[in-house]
Amino acid sequence: MHEHASPRQAIETMIRGNDLPGLLRHAESIHGHLCPFLALGVKAGRHAMAYLDQENTGMEEVVAIVECNNCFTDGIQVITGCTFGNNGLIYQDLGKTAVTVARRVDGAAVRLVVHPDFREHMFSRYPAAGPLFEKVVVQHQGTPEDLHRFHHLWEGVARRELEEVPLEEQFLIETLTIRLPSYARILATEICARCGEGVMESRIRIQAGQKVCLACAGEEYFQLTGQGIGCSREV
């Protein structure tokens, strides 16, 4: 059999060596900036992958069930290798900064949920961060100097939370065994009779005897935005 190097070899090596700064650099390149909740995702993902001791080639050997769509989730995707595109990521719109990472072969899993008082304790550790966060991130206000100061401070907070604060002070951790969904289905592609675009057969509707996509059919479809999962419709 032809052997080839794993594209995740560098990440797997850092997971085994507990190289959290190195892992954070990988996550930052995808996320676009450095922040404390990205660092928490990296930290949780590393703990889960080390616990499961299962390399991931993107063939659903590992499944991550995330309960939020914030910065934390990008850390999880990068470190576990579970993404929407390889069907290893399951999104539950519960609004909790939490993840369950499971090994498909036997259902062994670990769930990490951020302590409910984490944000309060974090801002008490870094009192200058709270007002700037409110001004720059929540209110989308502030001068360029405020923005520069915030990013500099926020990156420092992220690195300290990554390396200096014990995992147990940040997360509630539970090991368990779960039942995972079946492997992703491989579905045929149909051609929409109206727009001419290829469509997964499960998203085809029949109108006036023609196969049409949800958009052309004028039907609602699910959409994930920063507000969570909702329904949308072409207008």
C-alpha positions in Angstrom: 0.0 0.0 0.0 1.2 3.5 -0.9 2.3 5.4 2.2 1.9 9.1 2.5 2.6 11.7 5.2 -0.4 12.8 7.2 -1.2 16.4 6.6 -2.1 16.7 10.3 1.3 15.3 11.4 2.5 18.6 12.9 -0.7 19.0 14.8 -0.7 15.4 16.1 2.9 15.9 17.2 2.0 19.1 19.1 -1.0 17.3 20.7 1.2 14.5 22.0 3.8 17.0 23.2 1.2 19.3 24.8 2.5 22.2 22.7 -0.3 24.6 23.4 1.3 27.7 22.0 2.1 25.9 18.7 -1.5 24.6 18.5 -2.8 28.1 19.1 -0.7 29.5 16.2 -2.4 27.0 13.9 -5.9 28.0 15.2 -5.1 31.7 14.9 -4.3 31.3 11.2 -7.8 30.0 10.6 -9.7 32.2 13.0 -8.0 35.4 12.0 -7.2 36.8 15.4 -6.2 35.7 18.9 -8.7 35.7 21.7 -9.3 33.9 25.0 -12.2 31.7 23.7 -10.1 30.5 20.8 -7.5 29.6 23.3 -10.1 27.7 25.3 -11.1 25.8 22.2 -7.5 24.8 21.6 -7.0 23.7 25.1 -10.2 21.7 25.2 -9.5 20.1 21.8 -6.0 19.1 22.9 -7.2 17.6 26.1 -9.9 15.6 24.3 -7.6 14.3 21.6 -4.9 13.3 24.1 -7.5 11.5 26.2 -9.0 9.6 23.2 -5.5 8.8 21.7 -7.0 8.6 18.3 -5.5 10.3 15.2 -8.0 11.8 12.8 -7.6 11.7 9.0 -10.9 13.4 8.4 -12.7 10.1 7.7 -14.9 10.4 10.8 -12.6 8.5 13.1 -13.3 11.3 15.6 -16.5 13.3 16.0 -16.8 16.6 17.8 -20.2 17.8 19.0 -20.1 21.6 19.6 -22.9 23.5 21.4 -22.0 27.0 20.3 -20.9 28.9 17.2 -18.3 31.2 18.6 -14.5 31.5 18.7 -14.3 28.4 20.9 -15.6 26.2 18.0 -12.7 27.3 15.6 -10.2 26.1 18.2 -12.1 22.7 18.4 -12.2 22.3 14.6 -8.5 23.0 14.1 -7.2 20.8 16.9 -9.6 17.8 16.5 -9.7 18.0 12.7 -13.5 17.7 12.9 -15.1 20.1 10.4 -18.4 20.6 8.6 -16.7 19.6 5.4 -15.5 16.2 6.5 -18.7 15.4 8.5 -16.8 15.1 11.7 -18.5 18.2 13.3 -22.0 18.2 14.7 -23.5 21.5 15.8 -26.1 21.5 18.5 -27.6 25.0 18.8 -27.7 25.0 22.7 -25.8 28.3 23.3 -23.3 26.6 25.6 -19.5 26.9 25.3 -19.1 23.2 25.4 -17.9 20.3 23.3 -18.1 16.5 23.3 -15.3 14.8 21.4 -15.8 11.1 20.7 -14.0 8.1 19.2 -16.2 6.4 16.6 -14.8 2.9 17.0 -16.2 2.5 20.6 -18.1 5.7 21.5 -15.5 6.7 24.1 -15.9 10.5 24.7 -15.0 13.4 26.8 -17.2 16.5 27.3 -15.8 19.8 28.4 -18.0 22.8 29.2 -16.7 26.2 30.3 -17.4 27.0 33.9 -20.5 29.3 34.1 -18.5 31.8 36.1 -15.4 31.7 33.8 -16.0 35.1 32.1 -16.5 36.8 35.5 -13.3 35.4 36.9 -11.4 36.2 33.7 -12.4 39.8 33.7 -11.5 40.0 37.4 -8.0 38.7 36.6 -7.6 41.3 33.9 -9.6 44.4 35.0 -8.6 46.5 32.0 -10.0 44.0 29.6 -13.7 44.2 30.5 -14.4 47.9 29.6 -12.5 47.6 26.4 -14.3 44.4 25.4 -17.6 46.1 26.0 -16.6 49.2 24.0 -14.9 47.6 21.1 -16.6 44.2 20.7 -20.1 44.6 22.2 -20.8 48.2 21.1 -18.6 48.3 18.0 -17.3 51.7 19.1 -13.9 53.1 20.2 -11.1 54.9 18.6 -8.3 53.2 16.5 -6.2 53.5 19.7 -8.9 51.7 21.7 -8.9 48.9 19.0 -5.1 48.6 19.0 -5.0 48.5 22.8 -7.8 46.0 23.0 -6.1 43.6 20.5 -2.8 43.8 22.3 -4.4 43.2 25.7 -6.8 40.4 24.4 -3.9 38.5 22.9 -2.1 38.6 26.2 -5.1 37.4 28.1 -5.5 34.5 25.6 -1.9 33.4 26.0 -2.1 33.5 29.8 -5.4 31.6 29.9 -3.8 29.0 27.6 -0.7 28.4 29.5 -1.0 29.7 33.1 -4.6 28.8 34.2 -5.3 25.1 35.1 -7.7 23.4 32.8 -9.9 22.4 35.8 -10.4 26.0 36.7 -11.8 26.7 33.2 -13.8 23.6 32.4 -16.2 21.1 33.9 -14.9 17.8 32.5 -16.8 14.5 32.1 -15.8 11.2 30.5 -18.5 9.1 29.1 -19.6 6.7 26.3 -22.0 7.9 23.7 -23.9 6.6 20.7 -22.8 8.4 17.5 -24.9 9.0 14.4 -24.2 6.8 11.4 -21.6 7.8 8.9 -22.5 10.6 6.5 -24.6 9.4 3.6 -23.3 9.8 0.0 -26.2 11.1 -2.0 -26.7 11.5 -5.7 -26.8 14.9 -7.4 -29.9 16.1 -9.2 -30.1 19.0 -11.6 -32.6 21.8 -10.8 -35.0 22.2 -13.7 -35.1 26.0 -13.2 -31.7 27.2 -12.2 -29.7 24.3 -13.8 -27.5 23.9 -10.7 -26.5 20.6 -9.1 -28.4 19.8 -5.9 -28.1 17.0 -3.3 -31.1 14.7 -4.0 -32.4 15.1 -0.4 -32.9 18.9 -1.1 -34.9 18.4 -4.3 -38.6 19.2 -4.4 -41.1 18.3 -7.1 -43.2 21.1 -8.5 -45.4 20.8 -11.6 -43.7 17.5 -12.3 -40.2 19.1 -12.3 -37.3 18.6 -9.9 -36.4 21.9 -8.4 -34.0 23.1 -5.6 -35.3 24.6 -2.4 -34.5 28.1 -3.5 -36.3 27.8 -6.8 -39.2 26.1 -5.0 -39.6 29.1 -2.7 -39.3 26.8 0.4 -37.7 27.6 3.7 -34.3 26.2 4.4 -32.1 26.2 7.5 -29.4 28.8 7.8 -26.6 29.2 10.4 -25.6 32.7 11.2 -24.1 34.5 14.2 -27.5 34.3 15.8 -27.7 30.5 15.6 -29.7 28.3 13.4 -32.8 29.8 11.8 -35.0 29.5 8.7 -34.6 31.5 5.5 -36.3 31.7 2.1 -35.2 33.1 -1.2 -37.0 36.4 -2.1 
